[in-house]
Amino acid sequence: MTNIQEDIAQENMFLQTVAKALGRDNVLTVPPNRNEAGPPAFWREQKFEAEQPLTQFKANLEALTGKVAIVNNGAEATNQIKLWLKVLNAKAAVVWDHPELRKYIEFSRLGVKTELWNSDKSRQELIEIAEQADAGITWVNYAIGYTGTVALFSGANAGRSVSLLPPTHIAVMQKSDIVPTMSTVMKHLSERRGQGRLPSAIDFITGPSRTSDIEMDLSIGVHGPFRIWAVVIDN
């Protein structure tokens, strides 16, 4: 038997194993018809209690060693971030120059040197600022309860380096932007695409950076933040 024949035989054995696991006697030779694209109807039609997305988001992010603080207004959000920065013994933070962050967070009260990410500085300056910052503060466009994920829309004043380079990522969001599942986010993105309103990049972040090698040694914070802490404003 040639190497090619051996490969084909092994492939057939593998597919037969998969078929049996799916309750089939044989491997399908014709692709089954699928009448819908995307998530199946039973998934899309799930009903969620009003507080369920927030409850799930908090539980799932905390299970990934994240922290979630729920506050009532911008003043409380500012105080929470100030407290966390103090716990970190932080000296500097880099912050998206985002209208929602400006609306809720009083940067001058954070107790650290605060650098805004915007087009007033060169790209190299911004990257160096992010590299040296103890924390990066971003706005969250969507959070996903089912997985504890945050979705960030990048732009000229919202660089990806802010959520990537500092050892701590502080993500600020409104409670109303926490949705049950990824399907909801994909639907919204599809609508934005039709309107020509997609951002330059979208990052889905689930917990701190985790890296594992072939020996199953887990390292946290090697290719991204060591911590992700979320502030949820109950609006």
C-alpha positions, 0 to 999 in steps of 0.5 A: 500500500502506498503512502497516499493509499494509507492516508486515504484509508486513515481518512476513511476510518476517521470519517467513519468514527465521526459518522458513528458518533453522529448516529449514522451507519455510514459516511454521507456521500451527498451533503445534507440540505440546509435550509438556513444560514447562521445559527439554527432557529432554536438558538436564535429564538431563545428567550432571556430574562432581563437581567440574564445577560448581565448575570451571565457576563459577570459569572463567565468573565469572573470564571476567567479571572476577570473582575466585574463592577456594576455601578449606577453612574459616571461618578461611581464608574470614575471612582471604581476605576480610580480604586482599581488603579490605586490597587495596581499602584498604577502611575499611567493609563492610556485611554481611548478618546471616545465620546462615551468615555468622556461622557461617563469618566472624569479622567482628571480624577483617576489619580494617574497620568492619563494619555488620550489615544487620538490623532493629535499624536503620531502612531509611534508616540501612541504605541510607546505610550501604550507600552509604558502604561500600567492600564488601558481603558476602552469603551465596549460596544457590545458585551456577550453574556454567554461567553463573558466576551467584550467586543471593541470597535477600533478607529482613529481615536480607539486604537487596538494597542490600548486593549493589547499592550498594557498589563491591565485592560479596563473595559467600560460599558453600558448595561444595555450593550450586554447582549445574550449571545454572539448571534445578536452581535452578528445581526447588529454588525450585518445591519451596520455593514448594510449601512456602510458603518463597519469600524476599521477592526473589531476585537472580540476579547474573552478574558486575559491573554492565555498562551499554552505550549505543546507541553500544556504549560499555561501562561497568562499575559504573554501576548496581551493583558494579564488582567481584564476588569470590566465596569458596567454602568447600569443605565 
